[in-house]
Amino acid sequence: MKKEDRIKVWEKYGHHCAYCGKEIKFEDMQVDHFVPKNRGGYSRWSDKEGKYVVSHGEDSMENYMPSCRACNFRKRDMNIEQFRESIREQAEGLLRGAAKFQVSMSIAYGLLTPSFDKPIVFYFEKCMNYKDRLTKYTQGRLSELSNVDDYEPNKLALTNLLWFLDKVISNEVIVAKLKIMSDADRKRMKYLYRYDGNESLYDDEYSKAESTIAKECLKYLQNKKEVVYD
């Protein structure tokens, strides 16, 4: 891979591993195929073929992900959901492995708190540009529609959705509340293993911000008479 391409991959998530979120140096970064290139694959519905088809990873910038050595080694040729589950199994394995005694003692004294039911959210999922991803997805879906009668209504519906997303992400109230949600979630995570009595407070901040965002979105839908395109 050319150096300029490696730099683009490295800059995808601000010099962080796309999976664990650890900051990585350029020389330490490994380039992972999000959809495994050789042995892996994922199923997607094809309107054109009328069935699920298996897509394999390719050498493209969209499929390249910046990864630290540990995550790239662990993921190997797994798809993203297999990788997610393997991380959970790895944690649960600590209670059965050679370090079982030390782990059990640490839990007993409150130094470790098992939370195997906690959702595993990858760094790229937290940083994902939803509008960009949606646009790429819809373009792919539309390209599979060969019938003009099918294409135009789908295109209009998807354009309406993108218009709505533009309005939402430009709303100052929503942006401010999203920051509150992010800060509350960060504080909650910080004290997850060291309960300080404020966890319910952070949950309350998150819920209130989430409620405000829902109300602002509803306003757009209620006031929207017709879409005006630039």
C-alpha positions in Angstrom: 0.0 0.0 0.0 1.2 3.5 -0.9 2.2 5.7 2.0 -0.4 8.4 1.1 -3.1 5.7 1.3 -1.9 4.5 4.7 -2.1 8.1 5.9 -5.7 8.4 4.7 -6.5 5.2 6.6 -4.7 6.5 9.7 -6.7 9.7 9.6 -10.1 8.0 9.2 -10.8 8.1 13.0 -8.3 10.8 14.1 -5.3 8.5 14.6 -7.3 6.0 16.8 -7.9 2.3 16.4 -11.3 1.9 14.7 -12.2 -0.9 17.2 -10.9 -0.2 20.7 -10.3 3.5 20.2 -6.7 3.5 21.4 -4.6 6.3 19.9 -2.0 4.8 17.6 1.1 6.1 16.0 1.4 6.0 12.2 4.2 3.5 12.3 2.3 1.2 14.7 -0.9 1.2 12.7 -2.1 -2.0 11.0 -4.6 -1.8 8.1 -7.5 -4.2 8.7 -10.1 -5.3 6.1 -13.4 -4.4 7.7 -15.1 -7.1 5.6 -12.5 -10.0 5.5 -10.9 -10.2 2.2 -10.1 -13.9 1.8 -12.2 -16.2 4.0 -14.8 -13.8 5.4 -17.9 -12.5 3.9 -21.4 -11.1 4.8 -24.8 -11.6 3.4 -26.9 -8.7 2.0 -30.2 -8.6 0.2 -30.1 -7.9 -3.5 -33.3 -6.5 -5.1 -31.8 -7.1 -8.5 -31.2 -10.8 -7.9 -34.1 -11.2 -5.5 -32.1 -13.1 -2.9 -29.3 -12.8 -0.3 -25.9 -12.7 -1.8 -22.5 -13.0 -0.1 -20.1 -10.1 -0.5 -16.4 -10.6 0.2 -14.1 -7.8 1.3 -12.0 -5.9 -1.3 -9.0 -3.7 -1.3 -10.7 -0.3 -1.2 -10.5 2.7 1.1 -14.0 2.1 2.3 -13.0 -1.4 3.5 -9.8 -0.3 5.1 -9.8 0.3 8.8 -7.0 1.6 11.1 -6.2 -0.9 13.8 -3.9 -1.4 16.7 -1.8 -4.6 16.6 -3.9 -6.3 19.4 -7.3 -5.7 17.7 -6.0 -6.7 14.2 -4.5 -9.9 15.7 -7.6 -10.8 17.5 -10.0 -10.0 14.7 -8.1 -12.0 12.1 -10.6 -13.1 9.4 -13.7 -12.6 11.5 -16.6 -10.4 10.5 -17.5 -7.6 12.9 -20.2 -9.5 14.8 -17.9 -12.5 15.3 -15.2 -10.2 16.5 -17.7 -8.6 18.9 -18.7 -11.9 20.4 -15.1 -13.2 20.6 -14.2 -10.2 22.9 -17.1 -11.1 25.2 -16.0 -14.7 25.3 -12.4 -13.7 26.0 -13.5 -11.7 29.0 -15.7 -14.6 30.3 -12.7 -16.9 29.8 -10.8 -15.1 32.5 -13.1 -16.8 35.1 -12.1 -20.2 33.7 -8.5 -19.8 32.8 -5.2 -19.9 34.6 -5.9 -16.5 36.2 -9.2 -17.6 37.6 -8.1 -17.4 41.3 -6.6 -13.9 40.9 -9.7 -12.6 39.0 -12.1 -14.1 41.5 -10.3 -12.5 44.4 -10.2 -9.1 42.6 -14.0 -9.4 42.1 -14.6 -10.3 45.7 -12.7 -7.2 46.9 -14.4 -4.9 44.4 -11.3 -4.3 42.3 -13.0 -5.7 39.3 -16.7 -5.7 38.4 -17.9 -8.3 35.9 -20.3 -6.8 33.3 -20.5 -9.4 30.5 -24.0 -8.2 29.5 -22.6 -4.7 28.7 -23.0 -3.9 25.0 -19.6 -3.8 23.1 -19.5 -0.7 21.0 -16.6 -0.2 18.7 -14.9 3.2 18.4 -15.9 3.6 14.7 -19.5 3.0 15.7 -19.3 6.0 18.1 -17.7 8.2 15.5 -19.7 7.0 12.5 -20.9 9.7 10.1 -24.5 8.5 9.8 -25.4 10.7 6.9 -22.4 9.6 4.9 -23.0 6.0 5.6 -26.7 6.3 4.7 -25.9 8.1 1.5 -23.5 5.3 0.4 -26.1 2.7 1.4 -28.9 4.3 -0.5 -26.8 4.8 -3.6 -26.1 1.1 -3.6 -29.8 0.3 -3.1 -30.9 2.6 -5.9 -28.3 1.2 -8.3 -30.0 -2.2 -8.0 -33.4 -0.9 -9.1 -33.8 -1.4 -12.8 -37.5 -0.4 -13.1 -38.1 3.4 -13.4 -41.4 3.1 -11.6 -39.5 1.6 -8.6 -36.5 3.9 -8.8 -38.3 7.3 -8.7 -40.4 6.7 -5.6 -37.5 5.2 -3.7 -35.2 8.1 -4.7 -37.8 10.6 -3.5 -38.3 8.9 -0.2 -34.5 8.6 0.4 -34.0 12.3 -0.6 -36.6 13.3 1.9 -34.8 11.4 4.6 -31.5 13.0 3.8 -33.2 16.4 3.8 -34.5 15.7 7.3 -31.1 14.6 8.5 -29.6 17.9 7.2 -32.2 19.8 9.3 -31.5 17.7 12.4 -27.7 18.0 12.4 -27.9 21.8 11.8 -30.3 22.3 14.8 -28.4 24.0 17.6 -30.6 22.6 20.3 -30.1 19.1 19.1 -26.3 19.5 18.8 -26.2 20.9 22.3 -28.2 18.0 23.7 -26.1 15.5 21.9 -23.1 16.9 23.7 -24.9 16.6 27.0 -25.7 12.9 26.2 -22.1 12.3 25.2 -20.7 14.0 28.4 -23.2 12.1 30.6 -22.3 8.8 29.0 -18.6 9.5 29.4 -19.1 10.3 33.1 -21.2 7.2 33.6 -18.5 5.0 32.0 -15.8 6.7 34.2 -17.6 5.7 37.4 -18.8 2.3 36.1 -16.3 0.4 38.2 -16.1 3.0 41.0 -19.7 3.8 42.0 -19.9 7.2 43.5 -23.6 7.6 43.9 -24.0 9.9 40.9 -24.8 7.2 38.3 -28.5 7.8 38.4 -27.8 11.5 37.9 -25.9 10.8 34.7 -28.7 8.6 33.5 -31.2 11.4 34.2 -29.1 13.9 32.2 -28.9 11.5 29.3 -32.7 10.7 29.4 -33.6 14.4 29.5 -31.3 15.3 26.6 -32.6 12.3 24.6 -36.2 13.5 25.2 -35.5 17.0 24.0 -33.9 15.7 20.8 -37.0 13.6 20.1 -39.3 16.6 20.6 -37.1 18.7 18.3 -37.2 16.0 15.6 -41.0 15.8 16.0 -41.3 19.6 15.4 -39.6 19.2 12.0 -42.0 16.4 11.0 -45.1 18.3 12.1 -44.0 21.6 10.5 -42.7 20.1 7.3 -45.3 20.9 4.5 -43.1 20.1 1.5 -39.4 19.6 0.8 -37.7 22.5 -0.8 -34.5 21.4 -2.5 -31.6 23.8 -3.0 
